Amino acid sequence: MENSPLIELGLPLALAVIMIGMGLSLRPADFRQVAVRPLGLAWGTFLQLVLLPACAFALAHLLKLPPLIAVGLVILAACPGGTTSNLITYLARGDLALSIALTVVASSITIVSLPFLANIALAMFAGADEAVELPMARTVLMLAAITVVPVCIGMLVKARWPGVAAAAERAVGLFGALVLATLIVLIAWQLWDRLPSLLARAGPACVALNLIGIAAGLLATRVPGLPREQALTIAIELGIKNGTLGLLVAMTLLDSPEMAVPSAIYGLLMYGFGIAIIFFGRRQQALKARAGDFVRSR
């Protein structure tokens, strides 16, 4: 699979299409409320781009992960949320405008922060020298071309042709799920002989990272006193990562299927955690509604 056109060309193009899909769901009006109350956006961005990568470094040390798996875990933690996090936020009755804003802002900052953190992880865990570092300039340009630019294209389509955007949005979402599933199968095929041991080593770390992200979002948001809907949204953004982007960095830019293992495993696990968050969010909203009805009846 190394250096194959399917990975070198197909994966970036597929991710660009997925990001266009995210843009198809965005309007400038979606960000007005967030702009008026920016605390949730600022705090959520900090947790997503600073706290979670720090937790990934700590987990890699504590669990004594193999070097390439450790680097892959940091790459995954440094990725922003994706369109899946926006969907889960909507279904869980979170703050959808905040979710979209967090995804866009984190995706923009990730252009610089992801290669920076990946190079630190390469040096720390893999003893990487200059020859195998993630190329900063190339990575920044590539991430910009397949994240920010496609999102802008999607927003333009929605503004000018809303009917086309509405029809294409669901199809692009299904396409994204298909791409992720295909990549997971390809990684499993290439690493088949070592897959059981890699799963045993990377699986607990991925579960731990997911749980830490969700817990950090729910608990850390109590510090600035954000409302429940925003706390839930930040937890989802921390727990539901753009695994496809992690696969792109590991397989296209670093040409390492082993580094892609955490993103592949996470891509499977996050749907289970996402369903649990949806039930949790809906239950919390139901309890809040009952409490309001009780107060009004007295």
Contacts in CASP RR format, 6 or more apart in sequence:
PFRMAT RR
TARGET T0000
AUTHOR 0000-0000-0000
METHOD contacts of the structure
MODEL  1
MENSPLIELGLPLALAVIMIGMGLSLRPADFRQVAVRPLGLAWGTFLQLV
LLPACAFALAHLLKLPPLIAVGLVILAACPGGTTSNLITYLARGDLALSI
ALTVVASSITIVSLPFLANIALAMFAGADEAVELPMARTVLMLAAITVVP
VCIGMLVKARWPGVAAAAERAVGLFGALVLATLIVLIAWQLWDRLPSLLA
RAGPACVALNLIGIAAGLLATRVPGLPREQALTIAIELGIKNGTLGLLVA
MTLLDSPEMAVPSAIYGLLMYGFGIAIIFFGRRQQALKARAGDFVRSR
1 7 0 8 1.000
1 186 0 8 1.000
1 187 0 8 1.000
1 189 0 8 1.000
1 190 0 8 1.000
1 251 0 8 1.000
1 257 0 8 1.000
2 255 0 8 1.000
2 257 0 8 1.000
3 255 0 8 1.000
6 186 0 8 1.000
7 251 0 8 1.000
7 252 0 8 1.000
8 252 0 8 1.000
11 179 0 8 1.000
11 183 0 8 1.000
11 244 0 8 1.000
11 247 0 8 1.000
11 248 0 8 1.000
11 251 0 8 1.000
11 252 0 8 1.000
12 142 0 8 1.000
12 145 0 8 1.000
12 146 0 8 1.000
12 248 0 8 1.000
12 252 0 8 1.000
14 175 0 8 1.000
14 176 0 8 1.000
14 179 0 8 1.000
14 244 0 8 1.000
15 146 0 8 1.000
15 147 0 8 1.000
15 179 0 8 1.000
15 244 0 8 1.000
15 245 0 8 1.000
15 248 0 8 1.000
16 145 0 8 1.000
16 146 0 8 1.000
16 149 0 8 1.000
16 150 0 8 1.000
17 150 0 8 1.000
17 172 0 8 1.000
17 175 0 8 1.000
17 176 0 8 1.000
18 83 0 8 1.000
18 172 0 8 1.000
18 173 0 8 1.000
18 175 0 8 1.000
18 176 0 8 1.000
18 179 0 8 1.000
18 244 0 8 1.000
19 107 0 8 1.000
19 146 0 8 1.000
19 147 0 8 1.000
19 150 0 8 1.000
19 151 0 8 1.000
20 150 0 8 1.000
20 151 0 8 1.000
20 153 0 8 1.000
20 154 0 8 1.000
20 157 0 8 1.000
20 172 0 8 1.000
21 83 0 8 1.000
21 150 0 8 1.000
21 154 0 8 1.000
21 168 0 8 1.000
21 169 0 8 1.000
21 172 0 8 1.000
21 173 0 8 1.000
22 82 0 8 1.000
22 83 0 8 1.000
22 86 0 8 1.000
22 103 0 8 1.000
22 104 0 8 1.000
22 150 0 8 1.000
22 151 0 8 1.000
22 154 0 8 1.000
23 150 0 8 1.000
23 151 0 8 1.000
23 152 0 8 1.000
23 153 0 8 1.000
23 154 0 8 1.000
23 155 0 8 1.000
23 157 0 8 1.000
23 158 0 8 1.000
24 154 0 8 1.000
24 155 0 8 1.000
24 157 0 8 1.000
24 158 0 8 1.000
24 165 0 8 1.000
24 166 0 8 1.000
24 168 0 8 1.000
24 169 0 8 1.000
24 172 0 8 1.000
25 83 0 8 1.000
25 86 0 8 1.000
25 100 0 8 1.000
25 158 0 8 1.000
25 165 0 8 1.000
25 169 0 8 1.000
26 100 0 8 1.000
26 104 0 8 1.000
26 151 0 8 1.000
26 154 0 8 1.000
26 155 0 8 1.000
26 158 0 8 1.000
27 155 0 8 1.000
27 158 0 8 1.000
27 159 0 8 1.000
28 155 0 8 1.000
30 96 0 8 1.000
30 97 0 8 1.000
30 100 0 8 1.000
30 101 0 8 1.000
31 97 0 8 1.000
31 100 0 8 1.000
31 101 0 8 1.000
33 97 0 8 1.000
34 40 0 8 1.000
34 41 0 8 1.000
34 97 0 8 1.000
34 98 0 8 1.000
34 101 0 8 1.000
39 224 0 8 1.000
39 226 0 8 1.000
40 98 0 8 1.000
40 221 0 8 1.000
40 224 0 8 1.000
40 226 0 8 1.000
40 230 0 8 1.000
40 234 0 8 1.000
41 98 0 8 1.000
41 101 0 8 1.000
41 102 0 8 1.000
41 105 0 8 1.000
43 220 0 8 1.000
43 221 0 8 1.000
43 223 0 8 1.000
43 224 0 8 1.000
43 226 0 8 1.000
43 234 0 8 1.000
44 102 0 8 1.000
44 217 0 8 1.000
44 221 0 8 1.000
44 234 0 8 1.000
44 237 0 8 1.000
44 238 0 8 1.000
45 102 0 8 1.000
45 105 0 8 1.000
45 106 0 8 1.000
45 109 0 8 1.000
47 213 0 8 1.000
47 216 0 8 1.000
47 217 0 8 1.000
47 220 0 8 1.000
47 234 0 8 1.000
47 238 0 8 1.000
48 80 0 8 1.000
48 81 0 8 1.000
48 102 0 8 1.000
48 106 0 8 1.000
48 234 0 8 1.000
48 237 0 8 1.000
48 238 0 8 1.000
49 78 0 8 1.000
49 80 0 8 1.000
49 106 0 8 1.000
49 109 0 8 1.000
49 110 0 8 1.000
49 113 0 8 1.000
51 216 0 8 1.000
51 220 0 8 1.000
52 77 0 8 1.000
52 78 0 8 1.000
52 209 0 8 1.000
52 212 0 8 1.000
52 213 0 8 1.000
52 216 0 8 1.000
52 238 0 8 1.000
53 74 0 8 1.000
53 77 0 8 1.000
53 78 0 8 1.000
53 117 0 8 1.000
55 77 0 8 1.000
55 209 0 8 1.000
55 212 0 8 1.000
55 213 0 8 1.000
55 216 0 8 1.000
56 73 0 8 1.000
56 74 0 8 1.000
56 76 0 8 1.000
56 77 0 8 1.000
56 78 0 8 1.000
56 209 0 8 1.000
57 74 0 8 1.000
57 121 0 8 1.000
57 124 0 8 1.000
59 65 0 8 1.000
59 73 0 8 1.000
59 205 0 8 1.000
59 208 0 8 1.000
59 209 0 8 1.000
59 212 0 8 1.000
60 69 0 8 1.000
60 70 0 8 1.000
60 73 0 8 1.000
60 74 0 8 1.000
60 121 0 8 1.000
60 125 0 8 1.000
60 205 0 8 1.000
63 201 0 8 1.000
63 204 0 8 1.000
63 205 0 8 1.000
63 208 0 8 1.000
65 73 0 8 1.000
65 125 0 8 1.000
65 201 0 8 1.000
65 202 0 8 1.000
65 205 0 8 1.000
66 201 0 8 1.000
66 258 0 8 1.000
67 125 0 8 1.000
67 126 0 8 1.000
67 127 0 8 1.000
68 125 0 8 1.000
68 126 0 8 1.000
68 256 0 8 1.000
68 258 0 8 1.000
68 259 0 8 1.000
69 198 0 8 1.000
69 201 0 8 1.000
69 202 0 8 1.000
69 205 0 8 1.000
69 258 0 8 1.000
69 259 0 8 1.000
69 261 0 8 1.000
69 262 0 8 1.000
70 121 0 8 1.000
70 125 0 8 1.000
70 126 0 8 1.000
71 118 0 8 1.000
71 121 0 8 1.000
71 122 0 8 1.000
71 125 0 8 1.000
71 126 0 8 1.000
71 256 0 8 1.000
71 259 0 8 1.000
72 121 0 8 1.000
72 246 0 8 1.000
72 250 0 8 1.000
72 259 0 8 1.000
72 260 0 8 1.000
72 261 0 8 1.000
72 262 0 8 1.000
72 263 0 8 1.000
73 202 0 8 1.000
73 205 0 8 1.000
73 206 0 8 1.000
73 209 0 8 1.000
73 262 0 8 1.000
74 117 0 8 1.000
74 118 0 8 1.000
74 120 0 8 1.000
74 121 0 8 1.000
74 125 0 8 1.000
75 114 0 8 1.000
75 117 0 8 1.000
75 118 0 8 1.000
75 121 0 8 1.000
75 246 0 8 1.000
75 249 0 8 1.000
75 250 0 8 1.000
75 259 0 8 1.000
75 262 0 8 1.000
75 263 0 8 1.000
76 206 0 8 1.000
76 209 0 8 1.000
76 241 0 8 1.000
76 243 0 8 1.000
76 246 0 8 1.000
76 262 0 8 1.000
76 263 0 8 1.000
76 266 0 8 1.000
77 209 0 8 1.000
77 241 0 8 1.000
78 110 0 8 1.000
78 113 0 8 1.000
78 114 0 8 1.000
78 117 0 8 1.000
78 118 0 8 1.000
79 110 0 8 1.000
79 114 0 8 1.000
79 241 0 8 1.000
79 242 0 8 1.000
79 243 0 8 1.000
79 245 0 8 1.000
79 246 0 8 1.000
79 263 0 8 1.000
80 102 0 8 1.000
80 103 0 8 1.000
80 106 0 8 1.000
80 107 0 8 1.000
80 109 0 8 1.000
80 110 0 8 1.000
80 237 0 8 1.000
80 241 0 8 1.000
80 242 0 8 1.000
80 245 0 8 1.000
81 102 0 8 1.000
81 103 0 8 1.000
81 106 0 8 1.000
81 107 0 8 1.000
81 237 0 8 1.000
81 240 0 8 1.000
81 241 0 8 1.000
81 242 0 8 1.000
82 103 0 8 1.000
82 107 0 8 1.000
82 240 0 8 1.000
82 241 0 8 1.000
82 242 0 8 1.000
83 103 0 8 1.000
83 173 0 8 1.000
83 176 0 8 1.000
84 240 0 8 1.000
84 270 0 8 1.000
84 271 0 8 1.000
85 99 0 8 1.000
85 103 0 8 1.000
85 236 0 8 1.000
85 237 0 8 1.000
85 239 0 8 1.000
85 240 0 8 1.000
85 241 0 8 1.000
86 96 0 8 1.000
86 99 0 8 1.000
86 100 0 8 1.000
86 103 0 8 1.000
88 236 0 8 1.000
88 240 0 8 1.000
88 274 0 8 1.000
88 277 0 8 1.000
88 278 0 8 1.000
89 95 0 8 1.000
89 96 0 8 1.000
89 99 0 8 1.000
89 232 0 8 1.000
89 233 0 8 1.000
89 236 0 8 1.000
89 237 0 8 1.000
90 96 0 8 1.000
90 99 0 8 1.000
91 278 0 8 1.000
91 282 0 8 1.000
92 232 0 8 1.000
92 236 0 8 1.000
92 277 0 8 1.000
92 278 0 8 1.000
92 280 0 8 1.000
92 281 0 8 1.000
92 282 0 8 1.000
93 229 0 8 1.000
93 232 0 8 1.000
93 281 0 8 1.000
93 282 0 8 1.000
93 285 0 8 1.000
94 229 0 8 1.000
94 230 0 8 1.000
94 232 0 8 1.000
94 233 0 8 1.000
94 236 0 8 1.000
94 281 0 8 1.000
95 227 0 8 1.000
95 229 0 8 1.000
95 230 0 8 1.000
95 232 0 8 1.000
95 233 0 8 1.000
96 233 0 8 1.000
98 229 0 8 1.000
98 230 0 8 1.000
98 233 0 8 1.000
98 234 0 8 1.000
99 233 0 8 1.000
99 236 0 8 1.000
99 237 0 8 1.000
102 233 0 8 1.000
102 234 0 8 1.000
102 237 0 8 1.000
103 237 0 8 1.000
104 151 0 8 1.000
106 237 0 8 1.000
107 147 0 8 1.000
107 148 0 8 1.000
107 151 0 8 1.000
107 242 0 8 1.000
108 147 0 8 1.000
108 148 0 8 1.000
110 143 0 8 1.000
110 147 0 8 1.000
110 245 0 8 1.000
111 140 0 8 1.000
111 143 0 8 1.000
111 144 0 8 1.000
111 147 0 8 1.000
111 148 0 8 1.000
112 140 0 8 1.000
114 139 0 8 1.000
114 143 0 8 1.000
114 245 0 8 1.000
114 249 0 8 1.000
115 134 0 8 1.000
115 135 0 8 1.000
115 136 0 8 1.000
115 139 0 8 1.000
115 140 0 8 1.000
115 143 0 8 1.000
115 249 0 8 1.000
116 136 0 8 1.000
118 134 0 8 1.000
118 249 0 8 1.000
118 254 0 8 1.000
119 128 0 8 1.000
119 133 0 8 1.000
119 134 0 8 1.000
119 136 0 8 1.000
122 128 0 8 1.000
122 132 0 8 1.000
122 133 0 8 1.000
122 134 0 8 1.000
123 133 0 8 1.000
126 132 0 8 1.000
132 254 0 8 1.000
134 249 0 8 1.000
134 253 0 8 1.000
134 254 0 8 1.000
135 253 0 8 1.000
138 253 0 8 1.000
139 249 0 8 1.000
139 253 0 8 1.000
142 253 0 8 1.000
143 245 0 8 1.000
146 248 0 8 1.000
147 245 0 8 1.000
154 165 0 8 1.000
157 164 0 8 1.000
157 165 0 8 1.000
157 168 0 8 1.000
158 165 0 8 1.000
176 244 0 8 1.000
179 244 0 8 1.000
180 243 0 8 1.000
180 244 0 8 1.000
180 247 0 8 1.000
180 267 0 8 1.000
183 244 0 8 1.000
183 247 0 8 1.000
183 251 0 8 1.000
183 260 0 8 1.000
183 264 0 8 1.000
184 264 0 8 1.000
184 267 0 8 1.000
184 268 0 8 1.000
187 247 0 8 1.000
187 251 0 8 1.000
187 257 0 8 1.000
187 260 0 8 1.000
187 261 0 8 1.000
187 264 0 8 1.000
188 195 0 8 1.000
188 264 0 8 1.000
190 257 0 8 1.000
191 198 0 8 1.000
191 257 0 8 1.000
191 258 0 8 1.000
191 261 0 8 1.000
198 258 0 8 1.000
198 261 0 8 1.000
199 261 0 8 1.000
199 265 0 8 1.000
202 261 0 8 1.000
202 262 0 8 1.000
202 265 0 8 1.000
203 262 0 8 1.000
203 265 0 8 1.000
203 269 0 8 1.000
205 262 0 8 1.000
206 262 0 8 1.000
206 265 0 8 1.000
206 266 0 8 1.000
206 269 0 8 1.000
207 269 0 8 1.000
209 266 0 8 1.000
210 239 0 8 1.000
210 266 0 8 1.000
210 269 0 8 1.000
210 270 0 8 1.000
210 273 0 8 1.000
211 273 0 8 1.000
213 235 0 8 1.000
213 238 0 8 1.000
213 239 0 8 1.000
214 235 0 8 1.000
214 236 0 8 1.000
214 238 0 8 1.000
214 239 0 8 1.000
214 273 0 8 1.000
214 277 0 8 1.000
215 235 0 8 1.000
216 235 0 8 1.000
216 238 0 8 1.000
217 231 0 8 1.000
217 234 0 8 1.000
217 235 0 8 1.000
217 238 0 8 1.000
218 231 0 8 1.000
218 232 0 8 1.000
218 235 0 8 1.000
220 234 0 8 1.000
221 230 0 8 1.000
221 231 0 8 1.000
221 234 0 8 1.000
221 235 0 8 1.000
222 231 0 8 1.000
226 234 0 8 1.000
228 284 0 8 1.000
228 288 0 8 1.000
232 277 0 8 1.000
232 280 0 8 1.000
232 281 0 8 1.000
232 284 0 8 1.000
235 277 0 8 1.000
236 274 0 8 1.000
236 277 0 8 1.000
239 270 0 8 1.000
239 273 0 8 1.000
240 270 0 8 1.000
240 273 0 8 1.000
240 274 0 8 1.000
241 263 0 8 1.000
241 266 0 8 1.000
241 267 0 8 1.000
241 270 0 8 1.000
243 263 0 8 1.000
243 266 0 8 1.000
243 267 0 8 1.000
243 270 0 8 1.000
244 263 0 8 1.000
246 260 0 8 1.000
246 263 0 8 1.000
247 260 0 8 1.000
247 263 0 8 1.000
247 264 0 8 1.000
250 256 0 8 1.000
250 257 0 8 1.000
250 259 0 8 1.000
250 260 0 8 1.000
250 263 0 8 1.000
251 257 0 8 1.000
251 259 0 8 1.000
251 260 0 8 1.000
END
